[in-house]
Amino acid sequence: MEKLKASRQEAHVLGRWGVLPRVPELWHHAAVKKASKPKKVKTVKKAAPKKAVAPRKVGPRADYGAPIEGFFAKQPPHLRGILETLRKLVDEAAPDATSSLKWGMPFYTVGGNMMCALAGFKSHVNLILSGPPGAFADPKGLLEGNAKTGRHIKLRALDELPREAVRGWLRAAVALARKKA
């Protein structure tokens, strides 16, 4: 009931429940102050030490130097016909060429020098010809790329294959590879 006895001056300070708000104690000088609560120190968790990762050994691919028959067997049927025809044209142009898989595609070499390569993709096949710029006559503009080391033709269907032009390009590629040897 003492709450009700609060003076009229204090009445306007009483809150909704009739309780005086808590007022911090005032001290008459700084030397008498209470010790303040210690501040919470945020501890930063240190990251767990990283595990030492062994350097990744980069070596030859598992298929490096493997026979090329596996490459042709893996190709989708709509591209396999194009690849087989190109393979026959390469064998005609350079019966002494050595073939093996490098970077997942068949490479043909003559005397240890690259002559050409075949590459199969989802929707097309590339015949990659090795030689300096201007080494392959292309009046119809069928070859793509102007790299220092060769050009390529992109084929999507067997009827797109310009057989005579490919035979000429392959003969030129064989001559360049033999000249390097």
C-alpha positions, 0 to 999 in steps of 0.5 A, spaced: 500 500 500 505 504 500 505 505 493 499 508 493 502 513 498 506 516 493 506 524 493 502 527 487 509 529 484 511 522 484 504 520 481 505 522 474 512 518 474 508 512 476 508 507 470 502 503 468 502 498 474 503 503 479 511 502 480 516 507 480 521 506 474 528 504 477 533 510 477 540 509 477 543 511 484 547 518 483 553 518 487 556 525 489 563 524 487 567 519 482 571 516 487 565 512 490 562 509 484 561 502 484 565 498 480 562 497 473 561 490 470 566 487 466 565 487 459 564 481 455 570 479 450 568 476 444 572 471 443 574 469 435 574 462 434 581 461 430 579 457 424 581 450 424 588 449 421 588 447 414 590 440 412 596 439 408 594 437 401 599 433 397 601 437 390 596 433 385 601 429 380 600 431 373 602 425 369 600 422 362 592 421 361 590 414 362 589 413 354 595 416 352 598 412 346 592 407 347 590 404 340 584 408 337 579 403 336 576 405 342 575 412 340 571 410 334 567 405 338 565 410 343 562 415 338 555 416 337 552 413 331 551 419 327 558 421 327 561 414 327 560 414 319 564 421 318 569 419 323 570 412 319 570 415 312 575 420 315 580 415 318 580 411 311 582 417 307 587 418 312 590 411 311 589 412 303 594 418 304 599 416 309 599 408 309 605 409 313 602 413 319 602 411 326 596 413 330 595 413 337 590 417 342 593 423 345 588 428 349 582 423 348 582 423 340 586 420 335 593 423 332 596 421 326 604 422 325 609 421 320 616 420 322 614 422 329 611 429 326 604 430 327 600 430 320 593 430 323 588 429 328 580 427 328 576 430 334 569 428 335 564 432 339 556 432 341 554 435 334 560 435 329 567 432 328 573 436 326 579 434 322 585 438 324 590 439 319 597 440 322 601 445 318 603 453 318 598 458 315 597 458 308 600 451 307 593 448 305 589 451 299 582 452 300 579 456 295 572 455 297 573 457 304 572 450 308 577 450 313 576 454 319 582 457 324 588 461 322 593 458 328 600 458 327 600 450 327 594 448 323 587 449 321 581 444 321 574 443 318 568 442 322 563 436 319 556 435 321 554 430 316 557 425 311 554 429 305 558 435 307 565 431 307 569 434 301 572 428 299 577 431 294 579 437 298 580 433 304 585 428 300 589 434 297 589 437 304 592 430 307 597 429 302 599 436 303 599 435 311 603 428 309 608 432 305 609 437 311 610 432 316 615 428 312 619 435 311 620 436 318 623 429 319 
